[in-house]
Amino acid sequence: MEFAILLLCLFVIKAVLTRCGLQWKGGKMLCLPPGPKRWPFLGSALHMPKHYAWRTFSKWKEIYGNIIYLDVLGTPIVVINS
């Protein structure tokens, strides 16, 4: 029972940190560039284009700016549009 509660707490903490755009790295809290909405564990995988990715990234430049952060299934991706 305690393990299930601990696991649930860790999941909630991860979801809150992901929602806020913050991530732990080497003991420091990092502020990440903007990007599409990230879901716990999936990250931005649902928003990742399958074909002609540069077209989608060009559209996102108008919304999020020149630097876009994606987290696809735990793999961080930074797109530079300039």
C-alpha positions in Angstrom: 0.0 0.0 0.0 2.8 2.4 0.9 4.5 1.7 -2.4 1.4 2.6 -4.3 1.1 5.9 -2.5 4.7 6.7 -3.1 4.4 5.9 -6.8 1.3 8.1 -7.0 3.1 11.0 -5.3 6.0 10.7 -7.7 3.7 10.7 -10.6 1.9 13.8 -9.4 5.2 15.6 -8.8 6.4 14.7 -12.3 3.2 15.9 -13.8 3.4 19.2 -12.0 7.0 19.8 -12.9 6.2 18.9 -16.6 3.2 21.2 -16.6 5.3 24.1 -15.2 8.0 23.5 -17.8 10.6 22.7 -15.2 12.9 19.8 -15.0 15.7 18.6 -12.7 19.1 18.3 -14.2 22.2 17.7 -12.1 20.5 18.9 -8.9 19.4 22.2 -10.5 15.9 23.2 -11.7 15.9 24.2 -15.3 13.5 26.5 -17.1 12.8 25.1 -20.5 12.0 26.9 -23.7 8.3 27.0 -24.7 6.8 24.3 -26.9 3.7 22.1 -27.4 1.9 20.8 -24.3 3.7 18.0 -22.6 2.0 15.0 -21.0 3.5 12.9 -18.2 5.6 10.1 -19.6 4.6 10.8 -23.2 5.9 14.3 -23.3 5.1 16.0 -26.7 4.9 12.7 -28.6 1.3 13.3 -29.6 2.3 16.6 -31.2 5.4 15.3 -33.1 4.8 15.5 -36.8 5.2 12.2 -38.8 5.9 13.8 -42.2 7.3 17.2 -43.3 8.4 18.1 -39.8 10.0 21.4 -41.0 6.5 22.7 -42.0 5.1 22.1 -38.5 8.2 23.6 -36.9 7.8 26.7 -39.0 4.2 27.1 -37.9 5.3 26.6 -34.3 7.8 29.4 -34.7 4.9 31.8 -35.0 3.4 30.5 -31.7 6.4 29.6 -29.5 9.3 31.6 -30.9 12.7 30.7 -32.5 13.6 28.0 -29.9 11.2 25.2 -29.2 11.5 22.4 -26.7 9.9 19.0 -27.2 10.1 16.0 -24.9 9.2 12.9 -26.9 9.0 9.8 -24.7 11.8 11.1 -22.4 14.0 12.2 -25.3 14.6 16.0 -25.1 14.5 17.8 -28.5 15.4 21.4 -29.1 14.4 23.0 -32.4 16.1 26.2 -33.5 14.1 28.0 -36.2 16.5 30.8 -37.0 
